[in-house]
Amino acid sequence: MHQLLRFYHAFDLLVIDEVDAFPYVNDHQLHYTVANAKKINSSTLYLTATPDRYLKQQIHQEKLAVTCLPLRYHRHLLPEITLVKLYFPKQKIEARIKRYLAKWIKNKIPFLVFVPQIALLKPILEELQHFWPAIKGECVSALDPDRLQKVKNLRTGSDRYLVTTTILERGITIARLNVMVLQADAPVFSETVLVQIAGRVGRDKDYPTGDVILAYQEMTSALRAAKK
């Protein structure tokens, strides 16, 4: 996006992907840069799976035209979210959650386990390793210098799972992937984040379906909106 600072009235068409994400969202300088970079008579196309409140308002006010594409390139529907209410706050992985994970491991399905805080990465990883010591997995966050290699390990099958923060909510495609979100009612898991996380599932044409499990204790508006 920042390369547009080099251009003035240069483009007939700008296509901006992930328009609701960093660095474009809420960056007024980049919005101004886009306006300067395109010609007077030009078009701008915004792409996003999760339009923010501002974009929805622009659409409602008919300042933006909108086209909805509910299918992926392989012509299958998006995955549906399953909400699982938990009852024991002191327990990291409850029996209901463990059953989902055990099924994925039995069927040799790779998976991501999302947690709301970096401090939870190692405790959850240690618990998974305790349950299934023969199955290799790792944890990853934005602070991890080896995060790209760990994603590659999951993709190639060297690892069976990753425990992760929201660093992997976007931009990762792994065949046959399932996802689990622990403490999905935490504030960091907004509607947008949850939908993006769900979007990691079913991206491969040979495996267009999969499980998206959101485990929570208190129902939130973000959970309701994401499922809807």
C-alpha positions in Angstrom: 0.0 0.0 0.0 2.7 2.5 0.9 4.2 2.2 -2.6 1.2 4.4 -3.7 3.0 7.3 -2.1 5.2 7.4 -5.2 2.3 7.9 -7.7 0.0 10.9 -8.5 -3.0 10.4 -10.7 -1.4 7.3 -12.3 -4.0 4.5 -12.2 -7.3 3.9 -14.0 -8.1 1.0 -11.6 -7.0 0.2 -8.0 -7.9 -3.1 -6.4 -7.3 -3.1 -2.7 -7.4 -6.5 -1.0 -8.1 -7.1 2.8 -9.4 -3.5 2.9 -10.5 -3.9 6.6 -7.0 -5.0 7.8 -3.8 -3.4 8.8 -2.3 -1.2 7.4 -5.1 0.3 5.4 -7.9 0.3 7.9 -8.1 3.5 10.0 -5.0 5.0 8.3 -6.1 8.3 7.0 -2.8 8.9 5.3 -3.2 5.8 3.2 -6.8 6.7 2.3 -5.5 10.1 1.1 -2.7 8.3 -0.8 -5.1 6.2 -2.6 -7.2 9.2 -3.6 -4.1 10.9 -5.0 -2.7 7.8 -6.8 -5.7 7.2 -9.0 -6.8 9.3 -11.9 -9.7 11.8 -11.7 -11.8 9.4 -13.8 -11.0 6.0 -12.3 -12.4 3.1 -10.3 -11.5 1.6 -6.9 -12.4 -2.0 -6.0 -12.3 -3.0 -2.4 -12.0 -6.7 -1.5 -12.9 -8.1 2.0 -14.6 -11.0 3.6 -15.3 -8.9 6.7 -16.4 -5.3 5.9 -16.0 -3.0 8.9 -18.7 -0.7 10.2 -17.5 2.2 8.0 -17.7 0.2 4.8 -21.2 -1.1 5.8 -22.3 2.5 6.5 -21.0 3.6 3.1 -22.9 0.7 1.5 -26.1 1.6 3.4 -25.8 5.2 2.3 -25.3 4.0 -1.3 -21.9 5.7 -1.5 -20.4 2.3 -2.4 -21.8 -0.4 -4.7 -21.5 -3.9 -3.3 -21.4 -7.4 -4.8 -21.5 -10.4 -2.6 -19.7 -13.6 -3.6 -20.9 -16.3 -1.2 -18.9 -19.1 -2.8 -15.2 -19.8 -3.1 -13.4 -20.6 -6.3 -14.2 -24.3 -5.8 -18.0 -23.5 -5.7 -18.5 -24.9 -2.2 -20.2 -22.9 0.6 -18.2 -21.3 3.4 -17.7 -23.4 6.6 -20.3 -22.9 9.3 -19.3 -22.1 12.9 -20.1 -24.5 15.7 -20.5 -22.8 19.1 -19.6 -24.9 22.2 -20.4 -23.6 25.7 -18.0 -24.6 28.4 -18.7 -24.8 32.1 -15.4 -25.2 34.0 -13.3 -21.9 33.8 -10.3 -23.3 35.6 -9.9 -26.2 33.2 -7.9 -25.4 30.0 -9.3 -28.1 27.8 -12.6 -29.6 28.8 -13.8 -33.1 27.8 -16.1 -31.8 25.1 -13.2 -29.9 23.5 -10.9 -32.9 23.9 -13.4 -35.1 21.9 -13.2 -32.8 18.9 -9.4 -32.8 19.1 -9.2 -36.5 19.5 -11.3 -37.1 16.4 -9.1 -34.8 14.3 -6.0 -36.5 15.5 -7.5 -40.0 14.9 -8.4 -38.9 11.3 -4.9 -37.3 10.9 -6.4 -33.8 10.2 -4.1 -30.8 10.8 -5.6 -28.1 13.0 -5.0 -24.7 14.6 -5.9 -23.9 18.2 -6.3 -20.2 18.7 -5.9 -18.6 22.1 -6.5 -14.9 23.2 -3.1 -14.3 24.9 0.5 -15.2 24.3 0.7 -16.4 27.9 -1.7 -19.2 27.1 0.4 -20.7 24.3 2.7 -22.9 26.2 0.2 -24.1 28.8 -2.2 -25.2 26.1 0.6 -26.8 24.1 1.8 -28.6 27.2 -1.7 -29.9 27.8 -2.0 -31.2 24.2 1.4 -32.8 24.5 0.3 -34.5 27.7 -2.9 -35.9 26.0 -1.2 -37.0 22.8 2.6 -37.2 23.4 3.2 -39.0 20.0 1.7 -36.2 18.0 4.0 -33.3 17.2 2.8 -29.7 17.5 4.2 -26.3 18.3 3.1 -22.8 19.4 3.5 -19.6 17.4 2.9 -15.9 17.8 4.0 -12.6 16.2 7.1 -12.6 18.5 8.3 -15.9 17.2 11.2 -15.6 14.7 10.5 -19.1 13.5 6.8 -18.6 12.8 7.1 -19.0 9.0 9.0 -22.3 9.4 6.4 -23.6 11.8 3.6 -22.8 9.4 5.6 -24.7 6.7 6.0 -27.6 9.1 2.2 -27.8 9.5 1.7 -27.5 5.8 4.1 -30.3 5.0 2.8 -32.6 7.8 5.9 -32.4 10.0 3.6 -30.9 12.6 0.0 -32.0 13.2 -1.1 -28.8 14.9 -0.2 -25.3 16.0 -1.3 -23.4 19.1 -1.5 -19.8 17.9 -2.6 -16.2 18.6 -4.5 -14.2 16.0 -1.3 -13.8 14.0 -2.6 -16.7 11.8 -6.2 -15.3 11.4 -5.4 -14.3 7.8 -3.2 -15.3 4.9 -2.7 -19.0 5.6 -4.0 -21.8 3.4 -3.5 -25.4 4.5 -5.3 -28.4 3.0 -7.9 -30.2 5.1 -7.4 -27.8 8.0 -9.7 -27.6 11.1 -9.7 -24.8 13.7 -10.5 -24.5 17.4 -10.8 -21.2 19.2 -10.5 -21.4 23.0 -12.0 -18.5 25.1 -13.7 -17.3 22.0 -15.6 -14.8 24.1 -12.4 -12.9 24.9 -12.4 -9.3 23.6 -9.6 -9.9 21.2 -11.9 -12.2 19.2 -14.1 -9.7 17.4 -16.6 -10.6 14.7 -14.1 -9.9 12.0 -11.3 -11.9 13.6 -13.6 -14.9 14.2 -14.9 -14.9 10.6 -11.3 -14.6 9.3 -10.3 -17.5 11.5 -13.2 -19.6 10.2 -12.1 -18.7 6.7 -8.9 -20.8 7.2 -11.1 -23.9 6.8 -12.2 -25.5 3.5 -9.9 -23.5 1.3 -8.6 -26.4 -0.7 -10.7 -27.7 -3.6 -10.0 -31.3 -2.6 -11.1 -30.6 1.0 -13.8 -27.9 0.8 -15.3 -28.6 4.2 -14.1 -28.8 7.8 -14.8 -28.0 11.4 -14.8 -24.5 13.0 -15.3 -24.8 16.8 -15.6 -21.7 19.0 -15.5 -22.6 22.7 -16.9 -20.0 25.1 -18.3 -19.4 28.5 -20.3 -16.2 28.0 -22.2 -15.5 24.8 -21.1 -12.3 23.1 -22.4 -10.2 20.3 -19.2 -11.0 18.3 -19.9 -14.7 18.6 -23.5 -14.2 17.4 -22.6 -12.0 14.6 -19.7 -14.3 13.4 -22.0 -17.3 13.3 -24.7 -15.4 11.5 
